[in-house]
Amino acid sequence: MIETVCSMLAVPAFLLMGAEDWKTFRIRDRYSLFVAFLGLVHALWAGIWGGVGEIVPYLAGAFLVSGPLYALFVVSEGRAIGGGDVKMTAAAGFLLGWQKMLLGFSVACILGSVIHGIRMKWTGCGKRLAFGPYLAAGIIFAMTMGNRVINWYGQFY
Protein backbone atom coordinates (compact mmCIF):
# COMPACT_ATOMS: atom_id res chain seq x y z
CA MET A 1 0.00 0.00 0.00
CA ILE A 2 2.69 2.51 0.98
CA GLU A 3 4.72 1.60 -2.12
CA THR A 4 1.74 2.43 -4.31
CA VAL A 5 1.11 5.77 -2.61
CA CYS A 6 4.79 6.78 -2.80
CA SER A 7 4.95 5.74 -6.45
CA MET A 8 1.80 7.66 -7.33
CA LEU A 9 3.24 10.78 -5.71
CA ALA A 10 6.61 10.30 -7.42
CA VAL A 11 5.34 9.93 -10.99
CA PRO A 12 4.45 13.63 -11.43
CA ALA A 13 7.87 14.58 -10.04
CA PHE A 14 9.59 12.32 -12.58
CA LEU A 15 7.47 13.77 -15.38
CA LEU A 16 8.41 17.30 -14.30
CA MET A 17 12.10 16.37 -14.09
CA GLY A 18 12.01 14.87 -17.57
CA ALA A 19 10.13 17.79 -19.09
CA GLU A 20 12.38 20.37 -17.46
CA ASP A 21 15.55 18.59 -18.54
CA TRP A 22 14.23 18.26 -22.10
CA LYS A 23 13.60 21.99 -22.28
CA THR A 24 16.44 23.47 -20.22
CA PHE A 25 19.06 20.70 -19.78
CA ARG A 26 18.61 21.19 -16.05
CA ILE A 27 16.84 19.31 -13.26
CA ARG A 28 16.00 21.20 -10.10
CA ASP A 29 17.00 19.68 -6.78
CA ARG A 30 13.54 20.15 -5.28
CA TYR A 31 12.13 17.30 -7.39
CA SER A 32 14.92 14.90 -6.47
CA LEU A 33 14.59 15.84 -2.80
CA PHE A 34 10.85 15.15 -2.94
CA VAL A 35 11.44 11.72 -4.47
CA ALA A 36 14.20 11.02 -1.92
CA PHE A 37 11.75 11.91 0.86
CA LEU A 38 9.24 9.45 -0.61
CA GLY A 39 12.00 6.86 -0.75
CA LEU A 40 12.82 7.49 2.90
CA VAL A 41 9.18 7.03 3.87
CA HIS A 42 8.96 3.82 1.86
CA ALA A 43 12.26 2.43 3.17
CA LEU A 44 11.39 3.23 6.78
CA TRP A 45 7.98 1.63 6.37
CA ALA A 46 9.61 -1.50 4.95
CA GLY A 47 12.09 -1.47 7.83
CA ILE A 48 9.39 -1.11 10.46
CA TRP A 49 7.28 -3.96 9.14
CA GLY A 50 9.96 -6.22 7.67
CA GLY A 51 13.02 -5.57 9.81
CA VAL A 52 16.13 -3.49 9.31
CA GLY A 53 17.36 -5.81 6.55
CA GLU A 54 14.48 -4.67 4.36
CA ILE A 55 16.05 -1.20 4.09
CA VAL A 56 19.25 -2.49 2.48
CA PRO A 57 17.85 -2.92 -1.08
CA TYR A 58 16.72 0.71 -1.06
CA LEU A 59 20.07 1.99 0.19
CA ALA A 60 21.81 -0.11 -2.46
CA GLY A 61 19.40 1.29 -5.04
CA ALA A 62 20.43 4.81 -4.13
CA PHE A 63 24.09 4.10 -4.94
CA LEU A 64 24.08 1.35 -7.59
CA VAL A 65 23.50 3.66 -10.54
CA SER A 66 24.18 7.09 -9.07
CA GLY A 67 27.62 6.08 -7.74
CA PRO A 68 29.13 5.27 -11.15
CA LEU A 69 27.29 8.22 -12.70
CA TYR A 70 28.76 10.51 -10.05
CA ALA A 71 32.24 9.18 -10.82
CA LEU A 72 31.59 9.88 -14.50
CA PHE A 73 30.37 13.37 -13.60
CA VAL A 74 33.55 14.09 -11.62
CA VAL A 75 35.96 12.64 -14.19
CA SER A 76 34.29 14.41 -17.12
CA GLU A 77 33.78 17.63 -15.14
CA GLY A 78 30.06 17.50 -15.95
CA ARG A 79 30.46 17.09 -19.71
CA ALA A 80 29.38 13.42 -19.90
CA ILE A 81 26.47 13.45 -17.42
CA GLY A 82 24.73 16.17 -15.50
CA GLY A 83 24.51 16.53 -11.76
CA GLY A 84 20.72 16.54 -11.93
CA ASP A 85 20.77 13.11 -13.56
CA VAL A 86 22.99 11.81 -10.76
CA LYS A 87 20.66 13.17 -8.08
CA MET A 88 17.60 11.88 -9.93
CA THR A 89 19.01 8.33 -10.06
CA ALA A 90 20.00 8.43 -6.40
CA ALA A 91 16.54 9.52 -5.32
CA ALA A 92 14.81 7.06 -7.65
CA GLY A 93 17.03 4.21 -6.49
CA PHE A 94 16.20 5.00 -2.89
CA LEU A 95 12.52 4.79 -3.78
CA LEU A 96 12.66 1.74 -6.07
CA GLY A 97 15.41 -0.45 -4.67
CA TRP A 98 18.40 -1.77 -6.56
CA GLN A 99 16.65 -4.24 -8.89
CA LYS A 100 14.03 -1.85 -10.22
CA MET A 101 16.57 0.98 -10.43
CA LEU A 102 18.90 -1.15 -12.51
CA LEU A 103 15.99 -2.07 -14.78
CA GLY A 104 14.87 1.57 -15.06
CA PHE A 105 18.37 2.74 -15.90
CA SER A 106 18.77 0.02 -18.54
CA VAL A 107 15.49 1.01 -20.17
CA ALA A 108 16.54 4.68 -20.06
CA CYS A 109 19.84 3.90 -21.78
CA ILE A 110 18.09 1.95 -24.53
CA LEU A 111 15.45 4.63 -25.04
CA GLY A 112 17.99 7.44 -24.99
CA SER A 113 20.34 5.85 -27.48
CA VAL A 114 17.61 4.79 -29.92
CA ILE A 115 15.42 7.89 -29.75
CA HIS A 116 18.26 10.41 -29.66
CA GLY A 117 20.03 8.58 -32.47
CA ILE A 118 16.89 8.89 -34.59
CA ARG A 119 16.51 12.55 -33.62
CA MET A 120 20.10 13.32 -34.61
CA LYS A 121 19.60 11.64 -37.98
CA TRP A 122 16.20 13.15 -38.84
CA THR A 123 16.24 16.57 -37.23
CA GLY A 124 19.94 17.31 -37.15
CA CYS A 125 19.86 18.01 -33.41
CA GLY A 126 23.26 17.97 -31.82
CA LYS A 127 24.94 15.23 -29.88
CA ARG A 128 24.04 16.87 -26.58
CA LEU A 129 21.45 14.69 -24.88
CA ALA A 130 18.98 15.59 -22.17
CA PHE A 131 19.00 12.24 -20.34
CA GLY A 132 16.30 13.18 -17.79
CA PRO A 133 13.32 12.39 -20.03
CA TYR A 134 14.68 8.93 -20.77
CA LEU A 135 15.49 8.37 -17.10
CA ALA A 136 11.95 9.41 -16.17
CA ALA A 137 10.46 7.02 -18.73
CA GLY A 138 12.71 4.15 -17.62
CA ILE A 139 12.00 4.77 -13.94
CA ILE A 140 8.24 4.97 -14.47
CA PHE A 141 8.43 1.75 -16.52
CA ALA A 142 10.32 0.08 -13.66
CA MET A 143 7.77 1.36 -11.14
CA THR A 144 4.85 -0.07 -13.07
CA MET A 145 6.28 -3.18 -14.76
CA GLY A 146 9.40 -3.84 -12.70
CA ASN A 147 8.17 -6.76 -10.64
CA ARG A 148 6.81 -8.55 -13.70
CA VAL A 149 10.00 -8.05 -15.71
CA ILE A 150 12.26 -9.05 -12.81
CA ASN A 151 10.20 -12.18 -12.09
CA TRP A 152 10.16 -13.09 -15.79
CA TYR A 153 13.91 -12.62 -16.04
CA GLY A 154 14.49 -14.53 -12.82
CA GLN A 155 12.81 -17.65 -14.16
CA PHE A 156 15.81 -18.20 -16.43
CA TYR A 157 18.15 -18.66 -13.46
N, C-alpha and C positions, 0 to 999 in steps of 0.2 A: 504493500500500500504506500509506504513512504517513498519507495523507489519511483513509483508512478507519479506521485505528486511532485517530487523533485525534478523528475524528467520533464513533466508538463511545464513547470516553471522555467526550466533551462532552455527549452526549445526556442522561445522568442529571443532569448539572449544570444543564442547561437546564430539565429537568423539576422539579428542586428549586427553582430560581429562580422558575419560574412558580407552583408550588404555594405557596411561601412568600409571594410577592407577593399571591396571591389571598386568603390567609388574614390576612396582617398588613400589607399595603401597604408592604412593605419587602423589599429584596433584599440579602442580606449580600455584602460584598466578597469573601469567600473563594471564592465560586463564580465570580465574574467573573475573579478572579485566576487561578484554575485554568484557565478557558477561555483566558485570555490567554496563559498558559504553553503550552497546547496549540497555540495560534496561532503562538507564537514557534518552537516545535519544527517545526511544519509549514512556516512561512515560511523558516526556516533550511535545512531539508531541500530545499525548492524552490530556494533560492539556491545551495546546494552543487552540486546536480545540473543546474540549468538556467541558472545565472549570476545575477549580482546583480539584473538586470532582472526576474527572476521574483519578487522580493520586493515590488516596487512595488504590484501589485494588492492584496496583503494589507495593506500600509500604508495605501493609499487606502481599503480597506474599513474600517479602524479609524476613519477620520475622516469618511467620506462621510455616514453617518447620525448618528453620535454628535456630530459638530461642530455641525450645526444644532440637534440636541436639547439640547446643552449651552448654546447661545445662548438657546434657549427657557427652559431651566432658570434661567439667570441673570436674564433679563429678567422672568420671572414670579415670581422668588424662590421657585422650587420648587412653585408652585401648579399649573402646567400640565403638568409632567412631573417625575418623580422622578429623583434622582441615581442610584439603582440601575438604572433603565432606561437612562440614559446610559452607565453603565459596562458594562452588559450588551451594548448595541449595539456599543460600542468593542471589547470582547473578541471578540464574535461576528464582527464585521467583520474583525478581524485573523486569525481562523481561516478564514473563508469566502472572503474577497476581496470586492472591491467589487460585482461583478455579483450574486453570490448574496446578499450582504447587502442590496442594494437590493431584490431579489426578496423576501427574507424580511421586510423591513420593510413592503413593500407588502401582502403577505399578512396581516401582523399588523394593519395599519391597517384592512383590509377586515373581517377577523374581529372585531376589537375594536368597530368601529362597528356592524356588523350584530348581533352577539351581545349586546353591552351595550345596544343600542337595544331589542332584544327583552326583555332582562331588566328594563330600566326600565319598559317598558310592562306586562309580565305580573306582575312581582313587586313593583314599586314601589321597587326599590332606587334609591339616589340617583344623582346624576350622576357621583360620584367613581368613577373607573375604575382598577382594577389592570391596568396595561398589560403587566406581565411575563408572564402566561399566554399572551396573544396573541402577544407577541414570541417566546416559547419555541416556540409552535406554528408561527409563520411561519419561524423560523430552522430548526427541524427539517425543515419542508417543503422549504426551500431546500437543506438538506444532502442530502436524499434525492432530490428531484426537480429540483433546480436546473439541472443540466446539460441535462436534457431540455427543460425550459421555456425556457431561454435559447437553446438550439439551434433549437427550434421558432419562437420569436419572431424570431430572427435570420434565418430564411429569408424573412421579408417585406421585408428590406432588402438 
